[in-house]
């Protein structure tokens, strides 16, 4: 299975949830992070149960302070 995260392609042997992918890739899973799959925002409380599919496009956005 291949998924695209922020324009990078990653391969996995089996289906994974959003939470599992974030853990495997050591990506942030805290407040201030938003995820969209195929242009649809996925609420953080669904990350543990949302199964990613082959060729999904994931956008991970981290909030940053500034002004």
QUIKA-V40991 format. One record per backbone hydrogen bond with DSSP energy under -1.0 kcal/mol. NH is the residue of the N-H (numbers start at 1). CO is the residue of the C=O. Records with the same first field share a line. If there is no record, write none. Layout:
NH = CO ; CO
//
This chain:
3 = 10
4 = 56
5 = 8
6 = 58
8 = 5
10 = 3
12 = 1
18 = 50
19 = 47
21 = 17
22 = 18
23 = 19
24 = 20
25 = 21
26 = 23
27 = 22
33 = 30
34 = 61
36 = 59
37 = 40
38 = 57
40 = 37
42 = 35
46 = 43
47 = 44
49 = 46
50 = 46
52 = 16
55 = 2
56 = 53
58 = 4
59 = 36
61 = 34
63 = 32
//
